[in-house]
Amino acid sequence: MSKKTYQTNEVVSCVDEGEDGAMLYNPDKDDTVILNPSGRSIWALLSSPRTLNDIASSLVAAYPCITQEQARKDAEQFLQSLVPDFVTTSTDEH
């Protein structure tokens, strides 16, 4: 069985904007993305490889008013908006 993980692209820099979120910059693509606070918290998790379920569980812990299913859906949508320029993926075969 394979397990897909997500991790920050090592060339991307992140400028923390405090309560406003963060700004990501990819110098290879000369592209910038603005993250809201929940996006910033997901970005922080991605300093090491994480599965979609890992990320969703962290969101539920931070925002107890959302369900695991909603957190997973939101995280997947967020990640897909950042792959491949800002977030990389890998698949481990087990």
FIMI-188553 format. One record per residue: y, z, x of N, C-alpha, C in turn. Coordinates in pm, whole numbers, plus 32768, in hexadecimal, padded with zeros to 4 digits. Each point is the difference from the previous one (the first is absolute). Layout:
<nodes>
YZXYZXYZX;...
</nodes>
This chain:
<nodes>
7F8980008054807780007FAC807D80008058;80687FBA7FD580797FFA8051806C805B7FC5;8055802E8058806E80597FD980817FC68038;805A7FD77FA8807F7FC780298064806F801B;80437FF7807280678063802180857FB98019;8069804E7FF280887FD0801380428055806C;80557FC1805180468048806980847FB8801C;8061804B803380807FC280217FEE7F96806C;804C7F967FF580037F9A8068804B803C8076;7FC37FFD807580398046807480877FCA802E;80247F857FDD80827FCA802A8072802A7FA4;7FDE80367F8B806580247F9D804080868022;808580027FF88047807F8012802B80347F78;800A80837FF7802580427F838078805A8019;80697FEB7FB18075805680067FFD80587F83;7FEC808180157FFA805E7F90808B80157FC7;800F7FEF7F7F808080117FBD800380837FB0;7FAA805F80257FFD80827FBD7FD47FF47F70;804C803C7FA57FDD80007F7380067F757FC1;80417FA18043800D7F797FCB7F897FA6801F;7FA5802E80557F8B7FAF802580047FD88091;7FE97F7E801A7FFD7FD0808A80167F698002;801D7FCE8078800E7F7180157F9D7FD6806C;7FB47F977FE47FA17FCA806080387F7E8039;7FE67FEA8082802C7F84803F7F8F7FC88055;7FDF7F817FE87F9C7FBA805080487F9A8058;800A801C8082804A7FA580597FBB7F788012;7F7C7FFC7FF07FB87F81800D80247FA07F8F;801E80357F8C80227FAE7F8A809580047FE1;804A80558046808E80197FE58013801D7F6B;7FB0805F7FCF800080217F72800E80977FEE;804480257F95801A808D7FE17FD2801E7F72;7FCC80787FEC7FD8802F7F7B8037808D7FEE;8033801A7F89803180867FDE7F9580477FAE;7FE1807B80257F9C804F7FB8804380717FB3;7FD180197F88802E80767FB67FB6807A8038;802180787FD37FBF807880387F6780017FF5;7FC87FD17F927F6E7FFF7FF67FC67F97805F;80447F9080127FD47F9D806280068037808D;8066804F801B800D803F80847F8D80618018;7FD780487F9A7F90805E80117F7E7FB48019;7FED7F8E7FBD7F897FAF801B80067FCA808F;80737FD0802980107FCC80897FD880698068;8029807C7FE97FDE806C805E7F6880138008;7FBA7FF17F917F6F800E80017FBD7F948055;803F7F8D80087FC27F8D8041800C80018098;802B806F80388003800A80927F737FFD8039;7F9E801F7FAA7F737FEE80247FBE7FB77F8A;7F8F7FBE80187FC27FB17F967FDD80547F85;80237FCB7F8C7FE580457F807FC77F9D7F9C;7FA580307FAE7FCD7FAD7F938060800A7F89;7FEF7FA67FA2805180047F877FEA80847FB5;7F84802F7FFD7FE480807FBD804480758047;80047FFE808680468069804B809380057FD6;803D7F8B7FFA808F7FF77FE08019802E7F71;7FAC7FD27FA3800F80287F747FF380977FEF;7FA1803C80457FED80927FF8807A804A8034;803C7FCD8069807B803E803580737FF47F9E;80097F8F7FBC80697FEF7F9B7FEE80607F8C;7F8580117FD37FE4805D7F918023808F8029;7FE48022807D802180878031809880138004;80497F9880258092800A800980447FF37F78;7FC37FB47FA7803A7FE67F7C7F95801D7F96;7FEC80807FDE7F9280267FA680087FC37F74;80727FC87FDC800D7FC77F7A7FBE7F777FF4;7FD27FC5806F7FBD7F7E7FF87F698010800E;7FB77FA47FC57F6E800380077FD17FBC8081;7F85801A80237FC47FC0807580017F687FEE;7FE07FD37F877FFD7F707FE4808A7FC18011;806780417FCD80887FCC800D802C80028092;7FDF806B80478024800B808D7FBD7F918051;7F837FE47FE17FB87F968046803F7F787FE5;80227FE77F83803F7F817FDA80887FF08046;805180697FFC80847FFB80407FF57FEE8097;7FA38049803E7FED7FF580917FD27F748027;7FA57FC87FB17FCE7F7A801E80707F997FF6;8051800A7F9B80717FA47FEF8063800E8074;801E807A8026805B801B806F7FC97FC58082;7F81801B801C7FC47FD0807C7FFC7F688006;7FDF7FC17F917FFB7F6E7FFF80897FC28019;806980477FDC80867FCC801A802480088095;7FB68051804C801E8013808E7F9D7FBC805F;7F8D7FD67FCD7F9A7FBD805280257F6C800A;7FF97FC180717FD6802F808480748022805E;807D7FE87FD6806F800E805D8022808F8026;7FEB805E7FA58024808B801A7F87805D8007;7F977FDE7FB87F85804F7FFE7F8B7FA58021;7FA7803180567F897FB380237F87803A7FB9;7F9A7FAE7FF07F85802E7FC27F8B7FE9805F;7F9A804D7FED7F837FE980487F8E802A7FA5;7F8E7FC780197F8980207FB17F948030805F;7FD2807A7FE87F938039804E7F7F7FEA7FB4;7F9F7FC780447F7E7FEB7FC27FA9807C8017;7FCC80397F947FA78076800C7F7D7FE27FC0;
</nodes>
